[in-house]
Amino acid sequence: MKNISSLPLALQSLFAELKAEQDAEQAIDGTQTQASREDILDEVVLLKTEVDVDPIDEDDEEQIDMGAVSPAMLAMFK
């Protein structure tokens, strides 16, 4: 394997540029990109947690904290 310093200057600068780009890409964490559903589910498996995949039914009293709604809204469910 050749040493970088034995390459022509043009290739040395290209190598340095590519290395800097690679280092920058590796420094990016997940908070700087949009996470897909698959990414989130992969993390769930990795962390061994559970995700509620069922949507909340806004009309179901058992799924809504009735103490957190206004009195007018609470009256609708009585």
Protein Blocks (a to p, Z undefined) as FASTA:
>chain_A
ZZfklpcfklmmmmmmmmmmmmmmmmpcfklpccdfklmmmmmmmnopaddfbdcdfklm
klpcfklpcfklmmmmZZ
